[in-house]
Amino acid sequence: MVWGVFCLALLLGVSGCATTSEKSSPTIQQMSKEDLKSRLQDPSLVIIDVRRPQDWKKSGKKIKGAVQENPYKFENWYARYPKAKTLLFY
């Protein structure tokens, strides 16, 4: 539960891509595996793996091209990503 709330907070705090205007509230959108596969080469999509560092290191499953970021150090990296990009967190 806490992890889901944290990911939701990340989406709301970083991703301006899902908003309809500067003054509107951001919306959370889900992407299917099929949609993701079709967009893997899309330069406007940034895939951010926010699994805990120890979980990321142990995992043999990673999305090619994804950037791994430490979810506990959000303040150190969130500003690197332009609001004009679509940010996909997993």
N, C-alpha and C positions, 0 to 999 in steps of 0.2 A: 504494500500500500504506500509506504513512504517513498519507495523508488518511483512509483507511478506519479505521485504528486511532484517529486523533484523533476522528472522529465517534463511534466506539464509546465512547471515553473520555468524550465529552460526554454521551452517553446514560446511561452508568453513573453519572456524577458529578452530573447535574442531575435526571434524571427519576425521581422516586419513584413515578410513576403506574403503572408496570408491575409493581410489587411486590405480593405477596399479603399481606404483613404487614410491620410495621416491622423485624422481625428477619431476614426472608428476603432472599436475594440478588435484586437487580433482574434483570429479564429484558429482552431486546431483542426488540421485536416489529416486524415490517414491516407497512406499510399499502399496500394496492394503490391505484392511481389511482382506481378506482371507489369504494373506501371513503373516500378523501380527498374526492372530489367530494361524496359524500353527507354529509360532516361539516364542510364549509367554513363553515357558519353556526353550528356548535356552539360555544357560549361556553366549554366546558371544554377545547377544543383550542387550543393555541398553536403556530403554525407559525413555526419559526425558520430563516431562511436563513443558513447558516454558510459560504457560499462566501467565498473571499478577497475583500476589498473591491474590488480591481481587476476581478475576474471578475464580481462583482455589478453594478458600474457599466457594464461593457461589454455585459452580457446584455440582450436584449430580452424574455426569458422570466422572468417572476416570478409567483409565486402571489399572487393578490389577498388582501390581509389579512395576508400574512407579514411578520414583523419581521426586518430584516437585522441580524445581530450579527457582529462581527469575531471569527473563531475564535482569533485570536492574542491577544485581550484578554478571554478567557473569565472571568478573575477579576473583571473590571469589571462583568459583567452577569448572571452565572448566578444570583445571589441574588434578582434581580427576579422570577423566575418561581416561583409557588407550586408546591409538591410535589403538591398536589391536582389540578393541571391535567395534561392529557396534552400532552407536549411532542413535537412532530414536528420533527426536524432534517433539513434537506436542503441 
